[in-house]
Amino acid sequence: MAELARLRSLEERHASLEARIAEEFGRPRPDPDALGRLKREKLRLKEEMEKLRHRVH
C-alpha cells in the first residue's frame, strides 16, 4: 500500500510540473533554464513512476 501512496504522490507532483511548464511557456519570454529544470524533474518523476508501476502490478 505504501507504494501505491508513493505512486499517487509522484503523479500529483508530475501533474504540478506539467502545469508549471505550461505556465512558463505562456509567459511572453519563457526562461529556458527554468524550463530545462522543470522538464528534467518531470522526466525523473516519470521514470520513477514507471519503476513503481512495474513493482505494484
MARBA-3410 file (N, C-alpha, C, O; in Angstrom, 1 decimal):
57
0.8,-1.2,0.0,0.0,0.0,0.0,0.9,1.3,0.0,0.5,2.3,-0.6 ~ 2.0,1.2,0.7,2.8,2.4,0.7,3.3,2.8,-0.7,3.5,3.9,-1.0 ~ 3.5,1.8,-1.5,4.0,2.0,-2.9,2.9,2.7,-3.7,3.2,3.6,-4.5 ~ 1.6,2.3,-3.5,0.5,3.0,-4.2,0.4,4.5,-3.8,0.2,5.3,-4.6 ~ 0.6,4.7,-2.5,0.5,6.1,-2.0,1.7,6.9,-2.6,1.5,8.1,-3.0
2.9,6.3,-2.7,4.0,7.0,-3.2,3.8,7.2,-4.7,4.1,8.3,-5.2 ~ 3.2,6.3,-5.4,2.9,6.5,-6.8,1.9,7.6,-7.0,2.1,8.5,-7.9 ~ 0.9,7.7,-6.2,-0.1,8.8,-6.3,0.6,10.1,-6.0,0.3,11.1,-6.7 ~ 1.4,10.2,-5.1,2.2,11.4,-4.8,3.0,11.8,-5.9,3.1,13.0,-6.3 ~ 3.7,10.9,-6.5,4.5,11.2,-7.7,3.7,11.7,-8.9,4.1,12.6,-9.6
2.5,11.1,-9.1,1.6,11.5,-10.1,1.1,13.0,-9.9,1.0,13.7,-10.9 ~ 0.9,13.3,-8.7,0.4,14.7,-8.4,1.6,15.7,-8.6,1.3,16.7,-9.2 ~ 2.8,15.3,-8.2,3.9,16.2,-8.5,4.2,16.3,-10.0,4.5,17.4,-10.5 ~ 4.0,15.2,-10.7,4.2,15.2,-12.2,3.2,16.2,-12.8,3.6,17.0,-13.7 ~ 1.9,16.1,-12.4,0.9,17.0,-12.9,1.2,18.4,-12.6,1.0,19.3,-13.4
1.7,18.7,-11.4,2.1,20.0,-11.0,3.2,20.6,-11.8,3.1,21.8,-12.2 ~ 4.2,19.8,-12.1,5.3,20.2,-13.0,4.7,20.5,-14.4,5.2,21.5,-15.0 ~ 3.8,19.7,-14.9,3.2,19.9,-16.2,2.6,21.3,-16.2,2.7,22.0,-17.2 ~ 1.8,21.6,-15.2,1.2,22.9,-15.1,2.2,24.1,-15.1,2.0,25.1,-15.7 ~ 3.3,23.9,-14.3,4.3,24.9,-14.2,5.0,25.1,-15.6,5.3,26.2,-15.9
5.2,24.0,-16.3,5.8,24.1,-17.6,4.9,24.9,-18.6,5.3,25.8,-19.3 ~ 3.6,24.6,-18.6,2.6,25.3,-19.4,2.6,26.7,-19.0,2.5,27.6,-19.9 ~ 2.6,27.0,-17.7,2.6,28.4,-17.3,3.9,29.2,-17.8,3.8,30.3,-18.2 ~ 5.0,28.5,-17.7,6.2,29.1,-18.2,6.2,29.4,-19.7,6.6,30.5,-20.1 ~ 5.7,28.4,-20.4,5.5,28.6,-21.9,4.5,29.8,-22.2,4.6,30.4,-23.3
3.6,30.0,-21.3,2.6,31.1,-21.5,3.1,32.5,-21.3,2.5,33.5,-21.6 ~ 4.3,32.6,-20.7,4.9,33.9,-20.5,5.4,34.5,-21.8,5.7,33.8,-22.7 ~ 5.5,35.8,-21.8,6.0,36.4,-23.0,7.4,36.0,-23.4,7.7,35.8,-24.6 ~ 8.2,35.8,-22.4,9.6,35.4,-22.6,9.9,34.2,-21.7,10.5,34.4,-20.6 ~ 9.6,33.0,-22.1,9.9,31.8,-21.2,11.4,31.7,-20.9,12.2,32.0,-21.7
11.6,31.3,-19.7,13.0,31.2,-19.2,13.5,29.8,-19.6,13.0,28.8,-19.0 ~ 14.4,29.7,-20.5,14.9,28.3,-21.0,15.5,27.5,-19.9,15.4,26.3,-19.9 ~ 16.2,28.2,-18.9,16.8,27.4,-17.8,15.8,26.8,-16.9,15.9,25.7,-16.5 ~ 14.8,27.6,-16.6,13.7,27.1,-15.8,13.0,26.0,-16.5,12.6,25.0,-15.8 ~ 12.7,26.1,-17.7,12.0,25.1,-18.5,12.9,23.8,-18.5,12.3,22.7,-18.3
14.1,23.9,-18.7,15.0,22.8,-18.6,15.0,22.0,-17.3,14.9,20.8,-17.3 ~ 15.0,22.8,-16.2,15.0,22.2,-14.9,13.6,21.5,-14.7,13.6,20.4,-14.2 ~ 12.6,22.2,-15.0,11.2,21.6,-14.9,11.1,20.3,-15.7,10.5,19.3,-15.2 ~ 11.5,20.3,-16.9,11.4,19.2,-17.8,12.2,18.0,-17.3,11.8,16.8,-17.3 ~ 13.4,18.3,-16.8,14.3,17.2,-16.3,13.6,16.6,-15.0,13.6,15.3,-14.9
13.1,17.4,-14.2,12.4,16.9,-13.0,11.2,16.1,-13.4,10.9,15.0,-12.8 ~ 10.5,16.5,-14.3,9.3,15.8,-14.8,9.7,14.4,-15.4,9.0,13.4,-15.1 ~ 10.7,14.4,-16.1,11.2,13.1,-16.7,11.7,12.2,-15.6,11.4,11.0,-15.6 ~ 12.4,12.7,-14.6,12.8,11.9,-13.5,11.6,11.3,-12.7,11.7,10.1,-12.4 ~ 10.6,12.1,-12.5,9.4,11.6,-11.8,8.7,10.5,-12.7,8.3,9.5,-12.2
8.7,10.7,-14.0,8.0,9.7,-14.9,8.8,8.4,-14.8,8.1,7.4,-14.7 ~ 10.1,8.5,-14.8,10.9,7.2,-14.7,10.6,6.5,-13.4,10.5,5.3,-13.4 ~ 10.6,7.3,-12.3,10.3,6.7,-11.0,8.9,6.1,-10.9,8.7,5.0,-10.3 ~ 8.0,6.8,-11.5,6.6,6.2,-11.6,6.5,4.9,-12.3,5.9,4.0,-11.9 ~ 7.2,4.8,-13.4,7.3,3.6,-14.2,7.9,2.4,-13.4,7.3,1.3,-13.5
8.9,2.7,-12.7,9.5,1.6,-11.9,8.5,1.2,-10.8,8.4,0.0,-10.6 ~ 7.9,2.1,-10.2,6.9,1.7,-9.2,5.7,1.0,-9.8,5.2,0.0,-9.2 ~ 5.2,1.4,-10.9,4.1,0.7,-11.6,4.5,-0.8,-11.8,3.6,-1.7,-11.7 ~ 5.7,-1.0,-12.2,6.1,-2.4,-12.5,6.2,-3.3,-11.2,5.9,-4.4,-11.3 ~ 6.6,-2.6,-10.1,6.6,-3.4,-8.9,5.2,-3.6,-8.3,5.0,-4.6,-7.7
4.3,-2.7,-8.5,3.0,-2.8,-8.0,2.1,-3.8,-8.7,1.3,-4.5,-8.1 ~ 2.3,-3.9,-10.0,1.5,-4.7,-10.9,2.2,-6.0,-11.2,1.6,-6.9,-11.9
END
